[in-house]
Amino acid sequence: MVRIAPFRGILYNQKKIRDLSKVIAPPYDVITPEEQERLHRKSPYNVVRLILSQESDPYESAARLFEGWQKEGVFVRDEAPAVYFLSHRFPNKEGAEKERQGFIALTRIEDFSAGTIRPHENTLEGPKEDRLRLMLACHANLSQIFALYSQPKGIINRTLAEHVQGTTPTVDVKEDGGGSCLLWRITDPDIIRLVQREMAEQPLLIADGHHRYEAALNYRNRLRQDRTRWNGREGFNYVLVYFANMRDDGLVILPTHRLVRRFASIPFQKLEEALQRYFYLEPYPKTPEGQRWFLRALKSGGKKRHLIGASFKRDPRYLILRLKSKRILQRLAKNLSEPLRELDVTILHLLILEHVLGLTSEEQIKEAVIVYSQDEEKVLRAVDKEDYQAAFILNPAKPEEIMTIALRGEKMPQKSTYFYPKLITGLVINKIEPNEEIPEELEG
């Protein structure tokens, strides 16, 4: 059972911070060093100073700032528990405006074994330890986890949107990329109870924030160990989550492409023969026009078939690879379910990277071996101009594929999905008070 709870959010004080666009930031894990410097220059109160400190003592420094900003009144905490309705409007890749609706609330932390909250990607130990240390220093969820639920009729979003219609949003902030976030605080007990009822039997899929969720799980366990008694309602048993309906037309998933290096050099003729054993090859010339046709064919053909685009250094062609038979993966991956075996990203990692190029699964998770990007043209340029041996272009996974795999208790390879746009950090923060209990049942 999913337990949703309102909370007393911490927001920037708009009497002190007039321009919220100067203090918001993307999630910590997509901020480049150049972007970090730019965000630091924007404002001494930019949230990047909390989530990705440049100080020599980053966790202690973040804790000092977090406490100091509250004392200064830069951050203010709401008096009453609320859920926060978020309308995220953004231009898609073609320039058309889209809107993704969702709400921000707390949810009771559950072990993955309970089956209530499910991951869909593997995680790495380093980022989990980093986020845990930040939580232990600040005792707060500084950014929300992105979770998906499935509600074909869209009752929750429709109800929340109708409730706030015609009212001024609590937060209205523009993003650098042309998007905007409108956030409304909702304290109506009847509306909150409706959300709780509708979400109670919904399995949740972590779309983004796997490392932060597992850090919150470890944080909960750490604080439970430090106490002789706990009842499950303490703040450390909950985590801050943004909930989006996977049936929402505004839910956009981008593919994450791969740049690969450090595999043993293979004579081109042998490499082509190895690929032809498993795939039909459709070549396109490495010209500007050839690239346009290659990417267009990969995208349109990928709606019906599982296709992978490839570019190898010193090969004058782009290649579209189409698997000859599903039986190939059945032999190589007997331990995987059919839905997981048939994903493009599984075919790439298991059949091409491991079986053909010889990169073990352990090697594939090393940052020096694979670099990830959502920009296919940038990836194709890099393989010919930089220190990479191959580029692979993927189509996005479908939401129903992701949910099916997660509900079976399986995980996709790392960096399989990119939910666009990323959630903004700095809209609302959850402070975890050691002796404060979370009210799941509201009066009124």
C-alpha positions as CSV (number, residue, x, y, z in Angstrom):
1,M,0.0,0.0,0.0
2,V,1.3,3.4,-1.0
3,R,1.0,5.9,1.8
4,I,0.9,9.6,0.7
5,A,1.2,12.4,3.2
6,P,1.1,16.2,3.1
7,F,4.0,18.0,4.6
8,R,5.2,21.5,5.7
9,G,7.3,22.4,2.7
10,I,10.3,24.8,2.8
11,L,10.1,27.4,0.0
12,Y,12.2,30.4,-1.0
13,N,10.9,33.6,0.6
14,Q,9.8,35.6,-2.4
15,K,9.9,38.8,-0.3
16,K,13.7,38.3,-0.2
17,I,14.3,36.4,-3.4
18,R,12.4,38.4,-6.1
19,D,13.7,36.4,-9.1
20,L,13.4,32.7,-8.4
21,S,15.0,31.8,-11.7
22,K,18.3,32.8,-10.1
23,V,18.1,30.3,-7.3
24,I,16.6,27.1,-9.0
25,A,18.8,24.4,-10.5
26,P,18.6,21.1,-12.4
27,P,19.1,17.9,-10.4
28,Y,22.7,17.4,-9.1
29,D,23.5,14.5,-11.3
30,V,23.1,16.4,-14.6
31,I,25.0,19.5,-13.6
32,T,28.3,19.8,-15.5
33,P,31.2,21.7,-13.9
34,E,30.6,24.6,-16.3
35,E,26.9,24.7,-15.4
36,Q,27.8,24.5,-11.7
37,E,30.0,27.6,-12.1
38,R,27.2,29.4,-13.9
39,L,24.7,28.6,-11.2
40,H,27.1,29.8,-8.5
41,R,27.5,33.1,-10.3
42,K,23.7,33.6,-10.5
43,S,23.1,34.0,-6.8
44,P,24.7,33.4,-3.4
45,Y,21.4,31.6,-2.6
46,N,21.3,29.3,-5.5
47,V,20.3,25.8,-4.4
48,V,23.3,24.3,-6.2
49,R,25.3,25.4,-3.2
50,L,23.3,22.9,-1.1
51,I,23.0,20.0,-3.5
52,L,26.5,20.2,-5.1
53,S,28.8,22.2,-2.8
54,Q,32.2,23.4,-4.1
55,E,33.6,23.7,-0.6
56,S,36.3,21.5,0.9
57,D,33.8,20.2,3.4
58,P,30.8,19.9,1.1
59,Y,28.3,18.2,3.4
60,E,29.0,20.3,6.5
61,S,29.0,23.4,4.3
62,A,25.7,22.6,2.9
63,A,24.3,22.0,6.4
64,R,25.6,25.4,7.6
65,L,24.1,27.1,4.6
66,F,20.7,25.3,4.9
67,E,20.4,26.3,8.5
68,G,21.7,29.8,7.9
69,W,19.2,30.5,5.1
70,Q,16.4,29.5,7.3
71,K,17.6,31.8,10.1
72,E,18.0,34.7,7.5
73,G,14.4,34.1,6.3
74,V,15.6,33.2,2.8
75,F,13.8,29.9,3.3
76,V,10.4,29.8,5.0
77,R,8.5,26.8,6.1
78,D,4.8,26.5,5.6
79,E,2.6,26.5,8.6
80,A,0.2,23.8,7.5
81,P,0.8,20.5,5.8
82,A,0.1,20.6,2.1
83,V,0.6,18.8,-1.2
84,Y,1.9,20.8,-4.0
85,F,0.4,20.7,-7.5
86,L,3.0,21.3,-10.3
87,S,2.4,22.3,-13.9
88,H,5.7,22.0,-15.8
89,R,5.4,23.7,-19.3
90,F,8.2,23.2,-21.7
91,P,9.1,23.1,-25.4
92,N,9.7,19.7,-26.9
93,K,12.5,18.9,-29.3
94,E,10.3,20.2,-32.2
95,G,9.6,23.4,-30.4
96,A,5.9,22.7,-29.5
97,E,4.8,23.5,-26.0
98,K,3.9,20.6,-23.8
99,E,2.7,20.4,-20.2
100,R,3.5,17.7,-17.6
101,Q,1.3,17.8,-14.5
102,G,2.0,16.1,-11.2
103,F,2.1,16.7,-7.5
104,I,4.7,16.8,-4.8
105,A,4.1,15.1,-1.4
106,L,5.7,12.6,1.0
107,T,5.5,8.9,0.7
108,R,6.3,6.2,3.2
109,I,9.7,4.7,2.4
110,E,9.4,1.0,1.6
111,D,12.0,-1.7,1.1
112,F,12.0,-2.8,-2.6
113,S,11.2,-6.3,-1.4
114,A,7.7,-5.0,-0.4
115,G,6.9,-4.4,-4.1
116,T,5.1,-1.1,-3.4
117,I,7.9,1.1,-4.8
118,R,10.0,-0.3,-7.6
119,P,13.2,0.7,-9.3
120,H,13.8,0.2,-13.0
121,E,17.5,0.9,-13.2
122,N,20.7,-0.3,-11.5
123,T,22.5,2.0,-9.1
124,L,26.1,2.7,-8.2
125,E,27.5,2.8,-4.7
126,G,29.4,6.1,-5.0
127,P,26.4,8.4,-5.6
128,K,24.3,6.6,-3.0
129,E,27.0,7.2,-0.3
130,D,27.3,10.9,-1.5
131,R,23.5,11.5,-1.1
132,L,23.4,9.7,2.2
133,R,26.1,11.9,3.6
134,L,24.3,15.0,2.5
135,M,21.0,13.8,4.1
136,L,22.8,13.0,7.4
137,A,24.3,16.5,7.4
138,C,21.2,18.5,6.4
139,H,18.4,16.2,7.7
140,A,16.3,17.2,4.7
141,N,15.2,16.1,1.2
142,L,16.7,18.9,-0.8
143,S,15.2,17.6,-4.0
144,Q,12.3,15.3,-4.9
145,I,12.4,11.8,-6.4
146,F,10.5,11.4,-9.6
147,A,7.9,8.5,-9.4
148,L,5.4,7.2,-11.9
149,Y,1.9,5.8,-11.3
150,S,-0.6,4.7,-13.9
151,Q,-4.1,6.2,-13.9
152,P,-5.8,6.1,-17.3
153,K,-8.6,8.4,-16.4
154,G,-6.3,11.0,-14.8
155,I,-8.5,11.6,-11.8
156,I,-5.8,13.0,-9.6
157,N,-4.3,15.6,-12.0
158,R,-7.8,16.6,-13.2
159,T,-9.0,17.2,-9.6
160,L,-5.9,19.1,-8.6
161,A,-6.0,21.3,-11.8
162,E,-9.7,22.1,-11.3
163,H,-9.1,23.0,-7.6
164,V,-6.4,25.6,-8.5
165,Q,-8.1,26.9,-11.6
166,G,-8.3,30.7,-11.6
167,T,-6.0,31.0,-8.5
168,T,-2.6,32.6,-8.4
169,P,0.2,30.0,-8.1
170,T,2.4,30.0,-5.1
171,V,5.5,29.8,-7.3
172,D,5.8,30.9,-11.0
173,V,9.3,30.6,-12.3
174,K,10.8,30.6,-15.7
175,E,13.7,28.2,-16.7
176,D,16.6,29.2,-18.9
177,G,15.6,26.7,-21.6
178,G,12.2,28.3,-22.2
179,G,10.1,26.2,-19.8
180,S,8.2,27.4,-16.7
181,C,7.0,25.8,-13.5
182,L,3.8,26.8,-11.8
183,L,3.4,25.4,-8.2
184,W,0.2,25.6,-6.1
185,R,0.1,24.8,-2.4
186,I,-3.0,22.7,-1.6
187,T,-4.2,22.3,2.0
188,D,-7.8,21.3,1.5
189,P,-8.3,18.1,3.6
190,D,-10.9,16.7,1.2
191,I,-8.6,17.1,-1.8
192,I,-5.7,15.6,0.0
193,R,-7.8,12.6,1.2
194,L,-8.9,12.0,-2.4
195,V,-5.2,11.9,-3.5
196,Q,-4.4,9.5,-0.7
197,R,-7.3,7.2,-1.6
198,E,-6.5,7.2,-5.4
199,M,-2.8,6.5,-4.7
200,A,-3.3,3.8,-2.1
201,E,-3.2,0.8,-4.4
202,Q,-0.9,2.3,-7.0
203,P,2.5,0.6,-7.4
204,L,5.1,3.3,-7.8
205,L,7.9,3.2,-10.3
206,I,11.0,5.3,-9.7
207,A,11.6,7.2,-12.9
208,D,14.5,9.4,-11.7
209,G,16.3,9.6,-8.4
210,H,17.2,5.9,-7.8
211,H,20.3,6.9,-5.9
212,R,18.4,9.5,-3.8
213,Y,15.7,7.0,-2.9
214,E,18.2,4.3,-1.8
215,A,20.1,7.0,0.2
216,A,16.7,7.9,1.9
217,L,16.2,4.2,2.6
218,N,19.7,4.0,4.2
219,Y,19.1,7.2,6.1
220,R,15.9,5.8,7.5
221,N,17.6,2.6,8.6
222,R,20.5,4.6,10.2
223,L,18.1,6.7,12.3
224,R,16.0,3.7,13.3
225,Q,19.1,2.0,14.6
226,D,19.9,5.0,16.7
227,R,16.6,4.8,18.5
228,T,15.2,2.3,20.9
229,R,11.7,2.9,19.8
230,W,10.0,4.2,16.6
231,N,6.4,4.0,15.4
232,G,6.8,4.5,11.6
233,R,5.3,8.0,11.5
234,E,8.5,9.8,12.2
235,G,9.7,12.1,9.4
236,F,12.7,9.9,8.6
237,N,10.3,7.2,7.5
238,Y,9.2,9.4,4.5
239,V,10.7,10.8,1.4
240,L,9.9,13.7,-0.8
241,V,8.4,12.6,-4.2
242,Y,7.0,14.1,-7.3
243,F,4.3,11.9,-8.7
244,A,3.5,11.9,-12.4
245,N,0.9,9.9,-14.3
246,M,2.6,7.7,-16.9
247,R,-0.6,8.1,-19.0
248,D,-0.1,11.8,-19.1
249,D,0.5,13.1,-22.7
250,G,3.1,15.5,-21.2
251,L,5.3,12.6,-20.1
252,V,8.3,12.6,-22.4
253,I,11.1,10.0,-22.4
254,L,14.2,10.7,-24.3
255,P,16.7,8.0,-25.3
256,T,20.2,8.1,-23.8
257,H,22.9,7.4,-26.5
258,R,26.3,5.9,-25.9
259,L,29.9,6.8,-26.7
260,V,32.1,3.7,-26.2
261,R,35.9,3.2,-25.9
262,R,38.5,0.9,-24.5
263,F,37.4,-2.3,-26.2
264,A,40.0,-4.4,-28.0
265,S,40.5,-3.2,-31.6
266,I,38.8,-5.4,-34.1
267,P,39.7,-5.4,-37.8
268,F,36.7,-3.8,-39.6
269,Q,35.9,-6.8,-41.8
270,K,35.7,-9.1,-38.8
271,L,33.6,-6.6,-36.9
272,E,31.2,-6.4,-39.8
273,E,31.0,-10.2,-40.1
274,A,30.3,-10.5,-36.4
275,L,27.5,-7.9,-36.6
276,Q,26.0,-9.6,-39.7
277,R,25.7,-12.9,-37.8
278,Y,23.1,-11.3,-35.5
279,F,21.8,-8.2,-37.4
280,Y,20.5,-7.0,-40.7
281,L,22.7,-4.0,-41.6
282,E,21.3,-0.9,-43.3
283,P,24.1,1.6,-44.3
284,Y,24.0,5.3,-44.8
285,P,26.9,7.5,-46.0
286,K,28.6,9.8,-43.5
287,T,27.5,13.0,-45.1
288,P,25.2,15.7,-43.7
289,E,22.4,14.4,-45.9
290,G,23.2,10.8,-45.0
291,Q,23.1,11.6,-41.3
292,R,19.6,13.2,-41.6
293,W,18.3,10.1,-43.5
294,F,19.9,7.8,-41.0
295,L,18.4,9.5,-37.9
296,R,15.0,9.8,-39.6
297,A,14.9,6.1,-40.6
298,L,16.1,5.1,-37.1
299,K,13.3,7.1,-35.4
300,S,10.5,6.1,-37.8
301,G,11.4,2.5,-38.0
302,G,11.9,2.2,-34.3
303,K,8.1,2.8,-33.8
304,K,7.5,-0.8,-35.0
305,R,10.8,-2.6,-34.7
306,H,13.8,-2.8,-32.4
307,L,16.5,-0.8,-34.1
308,I,20.0,0.4,-33.0
309,G,22.0,3.0,-34.8
310,A,25.8,2.6,-34.9
311,S,28.8,4.6,-36.0
312,F,32.3,3.2,-35.8
313,K,35.5,5.3,-36.1
314,R,37.0,5.3,-39.5
315,D,33.9,3.6,-41.0
316,P,32.5,5.9,-43.7
317,R,28.9,4.7,-43.0
318,Y,26.3,5.0,-40.4
319,L,24.6,1.6,-39.7
320,I,21.1,0.7,-38.6
321,L,21.1,-2.7,-36.9
322,R,18.0,-4.8,-36.8
323,L,18.1,-8.1,-34.8
324,K,17.6,-11.1,-37.1
325,S,15.8,-13.3,-34.5
326,K,14.6,-13.1,-31.0
327,R,16.1,-16.6,-30.4
328,I,19.5,-15.0,-30.3
329,L,18.7,-13.2,-27.1
330,Q,16.9,-16.2,-25.7
331,R,20.1,-18.2,-25.9
332,L,22.3,-15.5,-24.5
333,A,20.0,-14.3,-21.7
334,K,17.9,-17.2,-20.5
335,N,17.7,-15.6,-17.0
336,L,16.0,-12.5,-18.4
337,S,12.3,-12.1,-19.1
338,E,11.1,-11.6,-22.6
339,P,10.1,-7.9,-22.0
340,L,13.6,-7.1,-20.7
341,R,15.4,-9.2,-23.4
342,E,13.6,-7.3,-26.2
343,L,14.6,-3.8,-25.1
344,D,17.0,-2.0,-27.5
345,V,19.2,-1.1,-24.6
346,T,19.5,-4.8,-23.5
347,I,20.3,-5.9,-27.0
348,L,23.0,-3.2,-27.1
349,H,24.6,-4.0,-23.8
350,L,24.4,-7.7,-23.8
351,L,24.8,-8.7,-27.5
352,I,26.8,-5.8,-29.0
353,L,28.9,-4.4,-26.2
354,E,29.6,-7.7,-24.3
355,H,29.3,-10.5,-26.9
356,V,30.6,-8.7,-30.0
357,L,33.0,-6.1,-28.6
358,G,34.1,-8.0,-25.5
359,L,33.2,-5.5,-22.8
360,T,32.2,-7.3,-19.6
361,S,29.2,-6.0,-17.6
362,E,31.7,-4.8,-14.9
363,E,33.7,-2.8,-17.5
364,Q,30.5,-1.3,-18.9
365,I,29.7,0.6,-15.7
366,K,33.1,2.4,-15.7
367,E,32.8,6.1,-16.6
368,A,36.0,5.8,-18.7
369,V,34.4,3.2,-20.9
370,I,30.9,4.6,-21.7
371,V,29.8,8.2,-21.9
372,Y,26.1,9.1,-22.1
373,S,24.2,11.8,-23.9
374,Q,20.7,12.7,-25.2
375,D,22.2,14.7,-28.1
376,E,22.5,12.2,-31.0
377,E,24.3,14.7,-33.3
378,K,26.8,15.6,-30.6
379,V,27.5,11.8,-30.1
380,L,28.0,11.2,-33.8
381,R,30.4,14.1,-34.1
382,A,32.4,13.0,-31.0
383,V,33.1,9.5,-32.3
384,D,34.9,10.8,-35.3
385,K,36.6,13.8,-33.7
386,E,37.4,12.6,-30.1
387,D,38.8,9.6,-28.3
388,Y,36.0,7.2,-28.8
389,Q,35.7,4.0,-30.9
390,A,32.0,3.8,-31.4
391,A,28.7,5.6,-31.0
392,F,25.3,3.9,-30.5
393,I,22.0,5.8,-31.1
394,L,18.9,4.4,-29.4
395,N,15.2,5.0,-29.5
396,P,13.4,5.8,-26.2
397,A,11.8,3.0,-24.1
398,K,8.0,3.2,-23.8
399,P,6.4,3.9,-20.4
400,E,4.5,0.6,-20.5
401,E,7.7,-1.3,-21.2
402,I,9.4,0.3,-18.2
403,M,6.5,-0.4,-15.9
404,T,6.1,-4.1,-17.1
405,I,9.8,-4.8,-16.4
406,A,9.7,-3.1,-13.0
407,L,6.6,-4.9,-11.9
408,R,8.4,-8.2,-12.6
409,G,11.1,-7.2,-10.2
410,E,13.7,-6.7,-12.9
411,K,16.0,-3.7,-13.7
412,M,17.1,-2.1,-16.9
413,P,20.7,-1.4,-17.7
414,Q,22.0,1.9,-16.3
415,K,21.0,5.1,-18.1
416,S,18.2,3.4,-20.0
417,T,15.8,6.3,-19.7
418,Y,15.8,10.1,-19.5
419,F,12.6,11.7,-18.4
420,Y,12.4,15.2,-20.0
421,P,12.5,17.8,-18.8
422,K,14.4,17.1,-15.5
423,L,12.7,18.1,-12.3
424,I,13.7,21.5,-11.0
425,T,15.4,21.6,-7.7
426,G,14.6,24.5,-5.4
427,L,10.8,24.6,-5.7
428,V,10.1,22.9,-2.4
429,I,12.2,21.2,0.3
430,N,11.3,18.7,3.0
431,K,12.9,19.3,6.4
432,I,13.2,16.1,8.5
433,E,12.7,17.0,12.2
434,P,13.8,14.2,14.5
435,N,10.7,14.3,16.8
436,E,8.1,15.5,14.3
437,E,5.5,12.9,13.2
438,I,3.9,13.0,9.7
439,P,0.1,13.4,9.7
440,E,-1.3,10.8,7.3
441,E,-4.9,11.4,8.5
442,L,-6.1,15.0,8.3
443,E,-8.8,16.6,10.4
444,G,-11.7,18.4,8.8
